[in-house]
Amino acid sequence: MRKAEKKYEGDVLNVTDYCRSLLVVKDFPTLLALLELACDSFGPLIRRVKLSTLKTDRTSKPGGYRDCIINLELKDHVCEISIHLWPMWVVCGVDGFRHYRHCLEYSTDTFGDPYEALVGLDRKTMAELIVMAEESMADMPLETLEWYHEKFILDYFAEVGLFLHHGLHEWAETTVRTLIKQRCQSPDIGPNHHETMTLYRYLERALRALKKTDEAEDVAKKIYAHRKQIKIEKIEAKKSLWNAWIMEPFESIIDPNKKDREEEEKIKKEIQASKKAWRKVRI
């Protein structure tokens, strides 16, 4: 009813996802194989396929939510199948849609720092939230946390914000160090991922609050080195693009068909690679 009111002026007949299911696939070739299977199995029933949020030139939905949507008409009712890519599913999990809905409803994407959502809460409320957080994570003590406990890692990350805002910087330091360790061990994230570097920034903040200046400076140097490397990579990318802009006009004069040949060769290689991956999935 809420969706009908917000998007369709109260017309519930325009809502297409009363009946919803989800699938998680390994990668894009698997997604393509699944779409082919869907078309072969119930093609006439498919009303729409939405891939827009998975395209590189499109922004995600609020909260970073991205998926592929297939709408099917079954017995005069439109149903929805939501398909997720595994690398994204590792991050969002089954609660991803709820997070997307909350971000949409409360406009939380406007926060540059997620912990800014805590600004304005009094100390009593903050203390109650910390007690609730501790109780909710009682089954997963911090010392038993592993890199694949994604839900609890996100819960502990939220708790760090409560610690920082409540002045419990020792607890914040301990928790952030553990989270950094788990993110570094994760095969999907690693030490140079932006999430890991974000954790380092909160670690620096906690260390400075604890007057651990030397340790804070070491963390700050690590963060600076990472930013510098990112900047260098961007500059190199721009140089490559600039060189292409300078050289291509001259090359087109000398060999006017070179660009077309290279593009054709690139497409052939991409098609061959896709077919190879596709066959592997379908076997």
Secondary structure, 3 states (H helix, E strand, C coil): CHHHHHHCCCCHHHCCCCCEEEEEECCHHHHHHHHHHHHHHHHHHEEEEECHHHCCCCCCEHHHECCEEEEEEECCEEEEEEEEEHHHHHHHCCCHHHHHHHHHHHCHHHCCCHHHHHCCCCHHHHHHHHHHHHHHCCCCCHHHCCCCCHHHHHHHHHHHHHHHHHCCHHHHHHHHHHHHHHHHHCCCCCCCCHHHHHHHHHHHHHHHHCCCHHHHHHHHHHHHHHHHHHHHHHHHHHHHHHHHHHHHHHHHHHCCCHHHHHHHHHHHHHHHHHHHHHHHHHC
